[in-house]
Amino acid sequence: MSTSTETVEQLATQDYKYGFVTDIESDTLPPGLNEDVIREISRRKEEPEWLLEFRLKSYRAWLGMQEPTWHNVHYDPIDYQDLSYYSAPKSVKPLQSLDEVDPELLATYTKLGISLNEQKMMPISASLLRNVVATETLSKTASTATPLMSFCSSSGMPSLSNVRRNSGSTSSSDASVGFFLGAEK
């Protein structure tokens, strides 16, 4: 066996060192995507009606799209009905101090680079985890100007008034599918 083949096999079988999993009890929708799933996500997030309508319009546009094919990129077809489109930590009673927070959640905040002082200032709730992860990931990986980042308020969280005012201003709802439909396997 050649050295390059051995190297490739070694790299292909090792654990992914840049990712991690946080073992926290979650509320996850079953796999699949349709208008009922989108409505349920919107209900759980307590979103305004106009945002639900934007999501539905984007989804309907996506249904009519053809997946692009690329000259030298080959991958198996994506089964979009095999993905879960919503997962959030199960809500727990409001906590009074960091001492009451699940150690796994604190470890995740540390992995994301959130200092202890920042953790103390945050409302202490596991339900915030998905927003913290999304905000930290976006702020660290999307440092270039994107429509999403322009929607963020000074706290780093999206401001719904900014989202509503700017939705579709840089792209149409049919091009905004990725913004409003995230997925987890």
C-alpha angles and dihedrals in degrees: 000000000000123000093243091053090049091049092050092048092048092050092045094053101043124098116265102258098195099058134063141187125227112210101217124141106262140197103222129175116230117260118280140077130231137126092279091056091050091050091049092050090050091048093050091049091047091231124176118259094250091059091050089051091050090050092049092048090051091048093050090050090048091053089062095048126102115225108245121246119216128210100236102013117097127179138147115270113273115243100213090186089061093064130086112227099194134044128152135163111269111261117254133188113286110274126224102208144008088258088072095051119108106260089226089060092049090049089052091051088051092050088052090054097250108151123228090249090054090047090054091053094050122092100257107238132125088219088073092061097091091051093046092049092047094046095046092045093048095044091051100040104030100053090143117086113278131166090247094056091051088059093059121107124219089274089060093247121114114265108223092213090055092045092051094045093048102034107123093004094111097027137005123260090259089059092045097067093111092054094054102031115057121172140205127193 
